[in-house]
Amino acid sequence: MDGQWLELLVKFFEAHSEPLGEIFDADGCREGWLHGELFRCFRFRHGFNSFKVNSLRIGVNRKADFSVNIPLG
């Protein structure tokens, strides 16, 4: 499943490259828009129920933009 995840992530950014380019300079909304689109895609369309945004702590007062728990093996 980890290979599928990486392939889907690449396809996501390929599919969203044009709209992402259109809002690239939109300070304050760009990150929220991208997080929402990632969440919709991976949680609802592809069934990654563990997909989360801004919840995985990666340091003091720092969180990862997005995360997903994928069984290895």
C-alpha positions as a Markdown table, in Angstrom:
| # | Residue | x | y | z |
|---|---|---|---|---|
| 1 | Met | 0.0 | 0.0 | 0.0 |
| 2 | Asp | 2.9 | 2.4 | 0.6 |
| 3 | Gly | 3.7 | 2.3 | -3.2 |
| 4 | Gln | 0.1 | 3.0 | -4.0 |
| 5 | Trp | 0.2 | 6.0 | -1.6 |
| 6 | Leu | 3.3 | 7.5 | -3.3 |
| 7 | Glu | 1.8 | 7.0 | -6.7 |
| 8 | Leu | -1.5 | 8.6 | -5.7 |
| 9 | Leu | 0.4 | 11.6 | -4.1 |
| 10 | Val | 2.3 | 12.2 | -7.4 |
| 11 | Lys | -1.0 | 12.0 | -9.4 |
| 12 | Phe | -2.7 | 14.4 | -6.9 |
| 13 | Phe | 0.0 | 17.1 | -7.6 |
| 14 | Glu | -0.1 | 16.5 | -11.3 |
| 15 | Ala | -3.9 | 16.9 | -11.4 |
| 16 | His | -3.8 | 20.0 | -9.2 |
| 17 | Ser | -0.8 | 21.7 | -10.7 |
| 18 | Glu | -2.8 | 24.3 | -12.7 |
| 19 | Pro | -5.1 | 25.4 | -9.8 |
| 20 | Leu | -2.2 | 25.3 | -7.4 |
| 21 | Gly | -0.3 | 27.6 | -9.8 |
| 22 | Glu | -3.2 | 30.0 | -9.9 |
| 23 | Ile | -3.3 | 30.5 | -6.2 |
| 24 | Phe | 0.4 | 30.2 | -5.5 |
| 25 | Asp | 0.7 | 33.8 | -4.5 |
| 26 | Ala | -2.5 | 33.9 | -2.5 |
| 27 | Asp | -1.0 | 34.4 | 1.0 |
| 28 | Gly | -3.2 | 33.1 | 3.8 |
| 29 | Cys | -5.4 | 30.8 | 1.8 |
| 30 | Arg | -3.0 | 28.7 | -0.3 |
| 31 | Glu | -2.1 | 26.2 | 2.5 |
| 32 | Gly | -5.7 | 25.8 | 3.7 |
| 33 | Trp | -6.9 | 25.2 | 0.2 |
| 34 | Leu | -4.2 | 22.6 | -0.4 |
| 35 | His | -4.8 | 20.9 | 2.9 |
| 36 | Gly | -8.6 | 20.7 | 2.1 |
| 37 | Glu | -8.0 | 19.2 | -1.3 |
| 38 | Leu | -5.5 | 16.7 | 0.0 |
| 39 | Phe | -8.0 | 15.7 | 2.8 |
| 40 | Arg | -10.9 | 15.3 | 0.3 |
| 41 | Cys | -8.8 | 13.3 | -2.1 |
| 42 | Phe | -7.1 | 10.8 | 0.3 |
| 43 | Arg | -9.7 | 10.5 | 3.1 |
| 44 | Phe | -12.9 | 10.4 | 1.0 |
| 45 | Arg | -11.9 | 9.3 | -2.6 |
| 46 | His | -9.1 | 6.9 | -1.8 |
| 47 | Gly | -10.2 | 5.6 | 1.7 |
| 48 | Phe | -7.1 | 6.5 | 3.6 |
| 49 | Asn | -9.0 | 6.9 | 6.9 |
| 50 | Ser | -5.9 | 7.8 | 8.8 |
| 51 | Phe | -5.1 | 10.8 | 6.6 |
| 52 | Lys | -4.8 | 13.9 | 8.7 |
| 53 | Val | -3.7 | 17.5 | 8.2 |
| 54 | Asn | -1.8 | 19.6 | 10.8 |
| 55 | Ser | -2.0 | 17.0 | 13.5 |
| 56 | Leu | 1.3 | 15.0 | 13.6 |
| 57 | Arg | 3.7 | 16.7 | 16.0 |
| 58 | Ile | 7.2 | 16.8 | 14.5 |
| 59 | Gly | 8.8 | 19.1 | 17.1 |
| 60 | Val | 8.2 | 21.7 | 19.7 |
| 61 | Asn | 5.3 | 23.8 | 18.4 |
| 62 | Arg | 5.6 | 22.2 | 15.0 |
| 63 | Lys | 3.2 | 19.9 | 13.1 |
| 64 | Ala | 3.5 | 18.1 | 9.7 |
| 65 | Asp | 1.3 | 19.6 | 7.0 |
| 66 | Phe | -0.2 | 16.2 | 6.4 |
| 67 | Ser | 0.3 | 12.6 | 7.5 |
| 68 | Val | -1.1 | 9.1 | 7.0 |
| 69 | Asn | -0.6 | 5.8 | 8.7 |
| 70 | Ile | 0.2 | 3.1 | 6.1 |
| 71 | Pro | 0.7 | -0.5 | 7.1 |
| 72 | Leu | 4.2 | -1.6 | 6.0 |
| 73 | Gly | 4.8 | -5.1 | 4.7 |
